[in-house]
């Protein structure tokens, strides 16, 4: 009963389903981990973890404009 507050209150710059670019290849972000310092993407059948400082966010899923 009632609404419970989410445990994770920190909002990271890259959210799931954002379009990001790494080394000229475009990926769809699956999520973040390591306190927001790494982002996970799927590369075929493998899930790859990338440093968030080396990726460029091209489109935020929940926004109306391209960054």
mmCIF file of the C-alpha atoms, coordinates in Angstrom:
data_MODEL
# 
_entry.id   MODEL 
# 
loop_
_atom_site.group_PDB 
_atom_site.id 
_atom_site.type_symbol 
_atom_site.label_atom_id 
_atom_site.label_alt_id 
_atom_site.label_comp_id 
_atom_site.label_asym_id 
_atom_site.label_entity_id 
_atom_site.label_seq_id 
_atom_site.pdbx_PDB_ins_code 
_atom_site.Cartn_x 
_atom_site.Cartn_y 
_atom_site.Cartn_z 
_atom_site.occupancy 
_atom_site.B_iso_or_equiv 
_atom_site.pdbx_formal_charge 
_atom_site.auth_seq_id 
_atom_site.auth_comp_id 
_atom_site.auth_asym_id 
_atom_site.auth_atom_id 
_atom_site.pdbx_PDB_model_num 
ATOM 1  C CA . UNK A 1 1  ? 0.000  0.000   0.000   1.00 0.00 ? 1  UNK A CA 1 
ATOM 2  C CA . UNK A 1 2  ? 1.263  3.429   -0.900  1.00 0.00 ? 2  UNK A CA 1 
ATOM 3  C CA . UNK A 1 3  ? 4.190  4.399   -3.066  1.00 0.00 ? 3  UNK A CA 1 
ATOM 4  C CA . UNK A 1 4  ? 7.647  3.273   -2.024  1.00 0.00 ? 4  UNK A CA 1 
ATOM 5  C CA . UNK A 1 5  ? 10.649 5.413   -2.777  1.00 0.00 ? 5  UNK A CA 1 
ATOM 6  C CA . UNK A 1 6  ? 13.152 3.912   -5.215  1.00 0.00 ? 6  UNK A CA 1 
ATOM 7  C CA . UNK A 1 7  ? 16.428 2.761   -3.696  1.00 0.00 ? 7  UNK A CA 1 
ATOM 8  C CA . UNK A 1 8  ? 18.473 4.280   -6.528  1.00 0.00 ? 8  UNK A CA 1 
ATOM 9  C CA . UNK A 1 9  ? 17.967 8.030   -6.406  1.00 0.00 ? 9  UNK A CA 1 
ATOM 10 C CA . UNK A 1 10 ? 20.981 8.996   -8.539  1.00 0.00 ? 10 UNK A CA 1 
ATOM 11 C CA . UNK A 1 11 ? 20.162 9.711   -12.200 1.00 0.00 ? 11 UNK A CA 1 
ATOM 12 C CA . UNK A 1 12 ? 23.092 9.032   -14.504 1.00 0.00 ? 12 UNK A CA 1 
ATOM 13 C CA . UNK A 1 13 ? 23.795 10.943  -17.753 1.00 0.00 ? 13 UNK A CA 1 
ATOM 14 C CA . UNK A 1 14 ? 23.205 7.884   -19.946 1.00 0.00 ? 14 UNK A CA 1 
ATOM 15 C CA . UNK A 1 15 ? 19.953 6.031   -19.428 1.00 0.00 ? 15 UNK A CA 1 
ATOM 16 C CA . UNK A 1 16 ? 18.804 2.709   -20.951 1.00 0.00 ? 16 UNK A CA 1 
ATOM 17 C CA . UNK A 1 17 ? 17.855 2.875   -24.663 1.00 0.00 ? 17 UNK A CA 1 
ATOM 18 C CA . UNK A 1 18 ? 19.922 6.015   -25.314 1.00 0.00 ? 18 UNK A CA 1 
ATOM 19 C CA . UNK A 1 19 ? 21.765 6.027   -28.640 1.00 0.00 ? 19 UNK A CA 1 
ATOM 20 C CA . UNK A 1 20 ? 25.533 6.347   -28.089 1.00 0.00 ? 20 UNK A CA 1 
ATOM 21 C CA . UNK A 1 21 ? 28.618 6.324   -30.304 1.00 0.00 ? 21 UNK A CA 1 
ATOM 22 C CA . UNK A 1 22 ? 31.925 4.596   -29.509 1.00 0.00 ? 22 UNK A CA 1 
ATOM 23 C CA . UNK A 1 23 ? 34.841 4.428   -31.987 1.00 0.00 ? 23 UNK A CA 1 
ATOM 24 C CA . UNK A 1 24 ? 32.574 5.392   -34.895 1.00 0.00 ? 24 UNK A CA 1 
ATOM 25 C CA . UNK A 1 25 ? 30.041 2.613   -34.138 1.00 0.00 ? 25 UNK A CA 1 
ATOM 26 C CA . UNK A 1 26 ? 26.517 3.389   -32.942 1.00 0.00 ? 26 UNK A CA 1 
ATOM 27 C CA . UNK A 1 27 ? 25.057 1.354   -30.071 1.00 0.00 ? 27 UNK A CA 1 
ATOM 28 C CA . UNK A 1 28 ? 21.918 1.355   -27.923 1.00 0.00 ? 28 UNK A CA 1 
ATOM 29 C CA . UNK A 1 29 ? 22.745 1.624   -24.213 1.00 0.00 ? 29 UNK A CA 1 
ATOM 30 C CA . UNK A 1 30 ? 21.373 -1.084  -21.947 1.00 0.00 ? 30 UNK A CA 1 
ATOM 31 C CA . UNK A 1 31 ? 22.259 0.595   -18.659 1.00 0.00 ? 31 UNK A CA 1 
ATOM 32 C CA . UNK A 1 32 ? 25.020 1.832   -16.395 1.00 0.00 ? 32 UNK A CA 1 
ATOM 33 C CA . UNK A 1 33 ? 26.995 0.260   -13.578 1.00 0.00 ? 33 UNK A CA 1 
ATOM 34 C CA . UNK A 1 34 ? 29.996 1.010   -11.328 1.00 0.00 ? 34 UNK A CA 1 
ATOM 35 C CA . UNK A 1 35 ? 28.239 4.107   -9.949  1.00 0.00 ? 35 UNK A CA 1 
ATOM 36 C CA . UNK A 1 36 ? 27.630 5.478   -13.442 1.00 0.00 ? 36 UNK A CA 1 
ATOM 37 C CA . UNK A 1 37 ? 31.242 5.333   -14.648 1.00 0.00 ? 37 UNK A CA 1 
ATOM 38 C CA . UNK A 1 38 ? 30.594 2.541   -17.191 1.00 0.00 ? 38 UNK A CA 1 
ATOM 39 C CA . UNK A 1 39 ? 27.810 1.893   -19.684 1.00 0.00 ? 39 UNK A CA 1 
ATOM 40 C CA . UNK A 1 40 ? 26.752 -1.534  -20.990 1.00 0.00 ? 40 UNK A CA 1 
ATOM 41 C CA . UNK A 1 41 ? 25.875 -2.153  -24.632 1.00 0.00 ? 41 UNK A CA 1 
ATOM 42 C CA . UNK A 1 42 ? 25.090 -5.326  -26.534 1.00 0.00 ? 42 UNK A CA 1 
ATOM 43 C CA . UNK A 1 43 ? 27.507 -6.189  -29.327 1.00 0.00 ? 43 UNK A CA 1 
ATOM 44 C CA . UNK A 1 44 ? 25.866 -9.073  -31.165 1.00 0.00 ? 44 UNK A CA 1 
ATOM 45 C CA . UNK A 1 45 ? 25.449 -11.805 -28.562 1.00 0.00 ? 45 UNK A CA 1 
ATOM 46 C CA . UNK A 1 46 ? 27.929 -10.315 -26.064 1.00 0.00 ? 46 UNK A CA 1 
ATOM 47 C CA . UNK A 1 47 ? 27.330 -7.555  -23.546 1.00 0.00 ? 47 UNK A CA 1 
ATOM 48 C CA . UNK A 1 48 ? 30.230 -5.086  -23.529 1.00 0.00 ? 48 UNK A CA 1 
ATOM 49 C CA . UNK A 1 49 ? 31.063 -2.558  -20.810 1.00 0.00 ? 49 UNK A CA 1 
ATOM 50 C CA . UNK A 1 50 ? 32.444 0.799   -22.037 1.00 0.00 ? 50 UNK A CA 1 
ATOM 51 C CA . UNK A 1 51 ? 33.954 3.738   -20.177 1.00 0.00 ? 51 UNK A CA 1 
ATOM 52 C CA . UNK A 1 52 ? 31.395 6.555   -20.053 1.00 0.00 ? 52 UNK A CA 1 
ATOM 53 C CA . UNK A 1 53 ? 34.090 9.171   -20.732 1.00 0.00 ? 53 UNK A CA 1 
ATOM 54 C CA . UNK A 1 54 ? 34.865 7.607   -24.126 1.00 0.00 ? 54 UNK A CA 1 
ATOM 55 C CA . UNK A 1 55 ? 31.298 7.442   -25.452 1.00 0.00 ? 55 UNK A CA 1 
ATOM 56 C CA . UNK A 1 56 ? 29.286 10.238  -27.043 1.00 0.00 ? 56 UNK A CA 1 
ATOM 57 C CA . UNK A 1 57 ? 25.539 10.394  -26.454 1.00 0.00 ? 57 UNK A CA 1 
ATOM 58 C CA . UNK A 1 58 ? 23.723 11.038  -29.731 1.00 0.00 ? 58 UNK A CA 1 
ATOM 59 C CA . UNK A 1 59 ? 20.092 10.782  -28.630 1.00 0.00 ? 59 UNK A CA 1 
ATOM 60 C CA . UNK A 1 60 ? 18.327 10.572  -25.270 1.00 0.00 ? 60 UNK A CA 1 
ATOM 61 C CA . UNK A 1 61 ? 15.357 8.186   -25.342 1.00 0.00 ? 61 UNK A CA 1 
ATOM 62 C CA . UNK A 1 62 ? 13.076 10.342  -23.180 1.00 0.00 ? 62 UNK A CA 1 
ATOM 63 C CA . UNK A 1 63 ? 13.815 13.695  -24.843 1.00 0.00 ? 63 UNK A CA 1 
ATOM 64 C CA . UNK A 1 64 ? 12.631 15.446  -27.976 1.00 0.00 ? 64 UNK A CA 1 
ATOM 65 C CA . UNK A 1 65 ? 15.949 16.658  -29.371 1.00 0.00 ? 65 UNK A CA 1 
ATOM 66 C CA . UNK A 1 66 ? 19.279 15.267  -30.516 1.00 0.00 ? 66 UNK A CA 1 
ATOM 67 C CA . UNK A 1 67 ? 22.329 16.238  -28.477 1.00 0.00 ? 67 UNK A CA 1 
# 
